[in-house]
Amino acid sequence: MADSKPRVVVGLDFGTTFSGFAFAHVSDPDKVYTFYQYPKAGTGSEKPYCKTLTGSYYKNLEGVWQFKSWGYPARVECTRDIQALRKQRASGPSNDPLQLPTVGKYFTRFKLHLASTEMGASTAQDLPPGLTVDVLITDYLREMGALVLKTLQNSYGAQLSKQAIQWCVTVPSIWDNAAKATMKRCMTSAGLVGGVAGSRHPLTMVLEPEAASFCCHKLLMEHLIEVGDKLLVADIGGGTSDIVLQEVVSIGMNSSFRVREVTTSSGGLCGGTYVDARFMEFLLKKIGPCLQECINEHPHLYSHLFQDWEHKKANFGDNITFGSSTDINLPSKLASKWEAYDRRMGIPVRDSYDEVEISYQEMQSIFDPVIEQNIQLILRQLEQVGAGAVKVLVVVGGFAGSPYLMDCIRKRFAGMVPQILTPPDPGSAVCQGAVMLACNPDTVLSRVCKKTYGIQSNKKFDENVDLPKYRKVVDGKSRCSKRFAVYARKGDKVEVDSCISKIFHPVYRGQKYLKLRLYSSCEMDPRYTSGVTVRKEGKIEIDMSKDMRLDRRRKVKVSIFFGGSSMEIKAEAMNFLAGRPEQLELPVEIGFF
């Protein structure tokens, strides 16, 4: 096959508020290129950035949602359609309703629908009937994939196809298996992986903070760290914050950077969008209920407000704005409605309704609770290894570009960590690092289990311990039908690509099929595969009917392989004839849980 090996490695960072990609040709993997020339909003005023908006515009035509545009143009097109509709409606009742433009909806932050409810409250928009998170992500990835392919063909020739691309998608360390499975499914549905035209190379998933760690090693730390040093990487993006603490095992030339995970990685929903949510709460208190009424009547005003806010938020705390108040410009429709509301309610009229002044202390009150959540995540990781154990703290992600965030982190940890760094372009560290990790897959040597993993088994029933409801009498013997056969426990350090095996037998005479169910639990040593702390991850069924001679003495070796971009379960017949080994590949990694 012409594309039996990938020609180009692409690192795709699908983010909550912004998404981007980087790439490298396999013939020169040390040269990683970050893409900057995304379709803009059409104003010509935007500066090139390593990412574009994670947003899409849809129209509802006769009850069916149809994708129209993505990125910056999606937000502009939505606003333009709303304005055109209102203009035509205002021109008089004689307009034919069928000639009015169909107005749709702009969707953003839909990545947060993949976050587990265990992680806390999400700021994701509610989705209307007929539109699912799978559809939103798939459509967005399809458009991003088309831009990636066009970019690669411009760089390496028009003959390059999607089949020759090795995709490496980054995922938050706090995502569960269901979220990663959704991402893999959407990459396939978007035509980027598998199928007739998609990549022939398996999708690789890497943890966002691990990708950032490798990138920052290349950019910043080659002369700052030595073998045995510990480094903490905080990837603080738009929606999620991911923290990983690693120990350097080897370091040298030719990308020979090797690390081990020291503690269980952690994180939470405390990225930059949660500062945005607090900003809106502030405005609602400042302006009153007329703000929400105005946004309901003129949905595009929400985007106008946030375009100004995004700029002020990004600069807050720098040398120019330090100690100064911040002015947010208000659209004229909102200003008029606010003034009318104040007059109607008997509230003293302001000098101006065209802007809202936010004092420096008020800005701090908007930022501080979210920043404190991130500080506590970092602090809990540092406390696990003791004072002075971590030599370098690196902060990456879109929110890491905030001067105020970085100033707070430096002040809080100045006496605990000797080096506190952020790369020159923190928003691109993850997608660049994804490419680097894909080209150097043996960088991470071991990880720490976030959960306990095992397979349901039918062990001997213990009269003193086991619950009567789980008693099952098989061939005259009492069995416990819900026992948890542990393979790896929460907190265990598991080598990447390691294999853990156990032997299983048929439960009853004449058994032709063996059903294997993989479970995870947040308990160290769960006894049963049921309860609120246990989750079913997958299952396979093995046909044992080809050779029944040994009956219950037949042995099946069930192995779980940890590492790479997936967890693989494999079942092999040990002392009887069977077909090829049955296996189940899950889009998970030990470090992912």
N, C-alpha and C positions, 0 to 999 in steps of 0.2 A: 504494500500500500504506500502511496506517495507520501501520506502524512502519518506514517507509523510512529513517528516521534514528533512532539510539538516543536514548532518553529519559534513561537512567541509565548511568553508567560505574561498574563494580565492579572494584576491585582485590583479587585473591585471592592471598594468601600461603600457599601449601601448604607447610608446614614439616616438618622431621624430627620434632620433638617437639611443636610447637604450630602451629596454623593459625588464620588470621583473615582478615577482610575489611574493606574501607572502601568508601565509595561517595559519588558526587556527582551531582546532577541537572545535565544539560547546560545548563539555563537559568542556573545559578549555579555554575559549575565551581570557583570559588575556595573554596567551602564544602564541605570534605571531612569526612565523618562516619565515625568508626571505631566498629564494633560491639563491645559489651562484654557483653551479656546472654546468654551462651551457657548451654545446659542444664548444670546443675551436678550434683554427685555426690549431692545430696539431704541433705547434712548442714547446709547453711545457713551454714557457717563460711567458705566460700571468698570471697575478695575479688573483685570484678569485675576481669576482665583482658581485654586486647584480643585474646586468642586462647583457643582451647580445645585440648584434647589431640588430637594426631594419632594416634588409636587407635581400633580397632574390635573388637567382640566377635562371634565366629561360633560357631555350634553345628554339629556334624557329625551330621546325621540320615540314617541309613542310607547312609553313605558320601558324602553330599553336604553341602558346607559352605554354611550359610545365615546370611546377615547378620542380626544382632539389634539392635545399638546402636552408637553412636559417641561420641567425645569422653569427657568425664568419666563420664557414666553407663555407658559400656561397661566401664570398669575396675571400677566398683562392681558392676555386674550379674554380671560374671564371678566376682568374689570371693563374692558372695551365693550363686551357684549351686554353687560348690565347697563352701562351708560347709554348704549344705542337703544336698548329696549325702553328705558325710561324717557329718552328723548322722543321716541316715536309715540309712546303713550301720551306724553304731554302735549303733542301737537293737535290732539282733538279726538273725539269719539268716532269720527268717520273712518278711522283707520281700520282696515280689514285685519282682524286678529290673526288670520292665517299668514299675513305678510310680516308680522312681528318676528324679530329674531328669537330663536330658542335659546334661553339662558340655562346654563348648566351649573356646575359646582366645581370649585377648586378644592382639591384634597391635599393635605400635607400631614406630616407626622404619622402616617399610616404604619410605619415600621413598629410603632409602639403597640400595635394590636398583637404583636408576637410576644410581648412581654408577659411572663407568668403573673397571675394575680397575687402570687406570694411576694412579688417584688414591690408591691405598693400601688398607690393610685397612679393612673396613667393620664396624660393629657391628650391622648389620641381622640380624633373626631369620631362621633358616632357615624356609622355607615348606613346609607339608605337601603331599603329593600332592593334586591337585585344586584347589589354591588358588594363583593367580598374582598377581604384583604388579599386573597390569592390573586384575584383579577387585577387589583391595583398594583401589586408588586410585579406580577408577570408583565403587564403592559409597560410599566416603567423600565424593567430590565430589558425588554425587547428593544425599546428606543435607545437605551444606553448601549446595548450590544451593537446596534446598527452604527452608532457613532464610533464605538471602539473599532469595529471592522473597517470603517471608512478611514479612520486615522492610521491603522496599521497598513492598509493598502497604499495609502499615500506615502508611507515611510518605507515599506518593503516590497511594493509591487502589487499590481491589481490581481495577480494570480493567487495571492494569499487568501485562503478561505477560513471560515469559522472552524472547520475540521482540524486546522493546524494550530489552534489556540489552546493553551493550557490555562483554564480559568482557576483563579484562586480567590475565593470570596471570604471576606472577613466577617466574623460574628462576635458579638459581645460574650464575654466569659460567663455572664449571668443568664444567658439564654438556656432554656431547657431543650430536651430532645425534640419536642414537637415543633418548636420554633425553627430549629435547624432543618428538620425534615421539610417544613414549609418552604424554606429558602431553596433547598435542593429541588423540590418539586417545581417551584416557580422558574428556576433557571432552565429546567427541562422544558416546561410549558412555553417559555419565551423563545425556544429554539436555539439556545446557546450551547446546551449540552445534550448529547445523545440524539436520537432520531436520525433522519436521513442527512440533514444539512448541519447539525450541531457538531460540537467538538467530539472527537473520538477518544478524548482523554478524560479520565474520571475527574469530576469536580473535586477540588481541594478546598477544605475549609480551615481557616486558622483563627486563633483567638486574637482579637484586636490588640490587647496589651502586649501579647507576645510578638506580634508583627511590629508594633511600635518599638519594643525593646531592641529588636535586631536592627531596625532602621537607625535608632539613636546611637547604638554601638558604632555603626559605620560613620555616622555624622559627627558625633560629639565625644565619645568616650574611649577612643582607642588609646589615649594617653592618660586617662583618669582612673581606669580600673585595672586590677590585676587578678590573677587566679585566686579564688577564695573570697573575693569581695562579694558583697551582697548589694543588689540594686533593686529599687522599687519603681515600677512604672505605673503611673496613673493616667489612664486614657479617659479624659473627661470630654465627652462629645456633646451633641445636641440633646439626646434623650437619656443615654446611659452613662454611668461612670464605672470603669473596670479597673481593678487594682490587682497587680501581680507582683510577687516578691521572688526574685531569683538569685541564685548563687552562681558565679562564674566558675566553670570547670576548666575551660581552656580558652586561650585568646592568642591570636597571632595573625600572620599574613594570610592572604587568599581566603578570606571569609571564615577562618577556623575559629569561630565564636561558638562556644558550647555552654549551655546553662542547665541548671536543675531548678525546678520549682521548690521553694523552701516551705511555703505555707499554702493553705487552700486559698485560691484566688477568690476575690469578693467583688462586690459592686452594688449598684442600686440605681433607681430612677431619679437621678439628681443632676442631669445635664443642663445645658443652657436654656432649653425650652421651658424649664421650670422657673427660671428667672423671668422669662416672657410671661408666664402665667401669673406670677406675682405682680408684674407690671400692670397687667390688665385688671387685677384686683385693686391695685392702687388707683387706677383711673376711674374705676367704678365708684370707689369711695369719694374721689375728688370731684367727679362730674355729677354723679348721681344716676338714677335709673334711666334718664334720657339717653345715656350713652348706649346702653343695650338696645333701647327702642330704635335709635338711629341706625345702629348696625343691622338690626333686623330689617329695617326698611331699605337700607343701602349697604348690602353685604360687602361691596368693594372698599368701603371705608376702613374695614378691618385691615386689609392689605396696606392701605395708605398709612395707617397708624404705625404698622410694624416696619414698614420700610424706613421711616424716620427713626423709630426706636432701635432697629438693628444697628444703625450707624452710631447712635449715642451709646448704646450698650457696649459695642466693641471698643469704644474709646474711653469709657469711664475708668477713671483711676490713673490715666496717663499723666505725664508731666504738665500737659496743657490744661486738662480739666480738673486736676487735683484741687480739692477744696471748693470748687465752683459749682453753682447750680446748673441744671440741665433743662433746656427748653425743648418741649415736644410740640411741633406744629400740628394744628388741628385742621382738618378739612372744613371748608366754609359751611357745608350742610350741618356738620356737627356743632360748629361754633354758634350758628343761628339757633339750633334746637336747644343748646345749653342756655343761651341767653333767654330764650322764651320760657324755658323751664324755671329759671331763677325768678323771672318777673311773675310767673304764675304762682309760684310758691312763696312769694314775698321775701326772697333771699336778696340781700344787698347786691346790686349790680356791680360786676367787676369792671376794671378799667379796660380789659381786653379779653375776648373769648377766642382769639385766634391761636393761642398757645397755652400750654400748661407748664408752669415752672416747677421743677422738682429739685429741692435742696439737696446738697451733698449728703446730708444725714438721711434724707428720705431715700435717696438712691442706695445708700448703704443698707437701709432696712429692706429694700427690694432684693438685693443681692445676698445679704448675709445668711439667711436661713439655708439657702441652697449651698452656699460655700461651706457652711458649717457641716452639712451632711458629708461633703467630700472630705473635709478635714478629719472628721470622725472615722471615715472609711480608711484613710491613710494611717491615722493614729492606731487603729486596732491592728493593722498589719505590723506596724513598727513594734507595738507592745508584745507581739508574739515572739519576736527574736531578741528583744532586750535593747536597752539604750546603747547607742553608738554602734550597733551591729550593721546598720545599712550605711554604705558609703555614698551612694548616689541616688537621688530622687529625681526622676524625669517625668515631666508633665506634658502630655500630648493631647491631641483632639481639638475640635473646633473651639470649644470653650477655653482651651488653654491659651488662646490668643487674647484673652481678657487681661489687661494690665492689673485690674483690681483683684481678680482671682489669684494671679501669680504673686502679687504683693502680700495678700493674706496668707498664702501657703508659705512663702519665704519667712515671713515674720513668725508664723506658728512653729515651724520646724527648723529654724536657723540653729538652735542649740542641740538638735538631735541628729541632723544629717549634714555632713560637711559640704556636699555639693548638691545644689538644687537647680535643675536646668530645664529649659524648654528649647526645642530646636527652632531654627529661624522660621520654618513654615510648619507649625505643629499640626495643621489640618491635613497635610499630605503624608505624615509619618506612617499612618496605618496602611494606606494603599501601597506606598513604596516598600514598606517592610513586608507586606504580603508577597510581593514579587521576590524579594530577597529570600524569604523563608521557603518559597516554592522551589527556588534554585538551590537551597541549602536545607533540605528536609530533615537532616539529623542534628539541627541546632539545639532543639530542646531534648534533653536526654531522659528526663523523668518529670512526672507531675504528681500532684497530691490529689487523691480522690476527694471530691466534694460530697459524694454519697456512697452508700454501701450497695454493691451489685451482687446479684445472685440469681439462681434458677429455682423455680418451684419444684419441690421433691416430695416423695411420700415416704418419710422416715418412720421408724418404729414409734408407735404411740406411747408416750410417757404418762402413766396414770397420775403421777404426782404433779405434773406441770401442764400438760396439754389440755386445751379446752375440749369438752365433750362434743361440741358441735362440729369439730374437725375430725372426729373418729370415723374411720372407714375400715370395715372388715373386708380383707382381701385374702382369699384362699385360707380362711380360718384364722388369719392374723390381723391384729389391730394396727392400723396405719394412721398417721396424721397427714391429712390430704393437703395441707397448706404450709408445709415447712419451707423455710427460706434457706437454701443451700448457698452460703456465702462464698463468693469468689474474691472480692476485694472489699475492704472495709473503708468507711469514711476516715480520712486522715492518713491512709496508707500511701507511701511513696511507691509509685508504680513506674517501672522502666518503660519507656516508649518501645513499642514493638514486642513487649514481653507477652508470654502466653501462659495462662493458668488453665489447667485441665482437671477434670473430675470424671470418675467412672460412674455410669448409671446403668441400672438393670431394668428389665420389664417388671411391672408391679404385680401382674397376675399371669397365670398360665394361659398360653394361647394368645398373648398380646401381640398384635400385628403392627401397631403404630405407637410411636413414642412422641408425645407432645412436650415440647420444651418452651417454657415461658420465662423471659428475662424480666427481672424486677429491679427497681432501685428503691432505696430508702434513705431518709435523713438520719436514721438511727445507726449507732455503731454496730449493734448485733441484733437485728430484728429476728424474731422467732418465726413469724408467720408472713405470708405474702398477701396479707389483707390488712386493712386499717388505713387511717388518714395519713400515716407517715410513709406509706408504700405506694409505688407507682409502677404500673405495667409498661414496659418499654417496647416489647416485641415478642413474637412467637414463631416457631417453626414446627413442622410435623415430619417425623422420619418414618419412612415405610420400612418395617422390619420383617415383612411377610415372605421375603425371598428365601430365607433359610430359618426354619423353625426348629431344627433338630435339638438345639440346646435349651430351647424354651426360655425359662426364667434365668438361666445361667449366661444368656447372651450379654455381652458387654458393649456398651457404647461410650466412647470417650468424647466428652463434650468440652471443647476448648473455647476460651474467650481470648481474643487477641486485642491488646490495648495499644493504641498509638496510631500514627498516621492521621488521616482525615476521617477515619471511621473506626467503630468498634465492630469486630467480626466474630460471630458465633459459628463454630464448626462442629459437626457431629460425625464421628467415624466409627464404623463397625470394627470391633477389635478381634472377635473370635468366631465370626460367622460371615456368610456371604451377603453382600448388599450391593446396591448400586453405588454411584459416585457419592462422595460425602455431601450431606446436606449442609447448607450454610445460610446464615442470615447476616446481611451487612446493614448496619445502622449508621446513619449520618451523625455519629457522636464520637467524642473523644473523652478519655478519662478526665482531662482538665476542663471539659465543657460543663460538668455538672457541679 
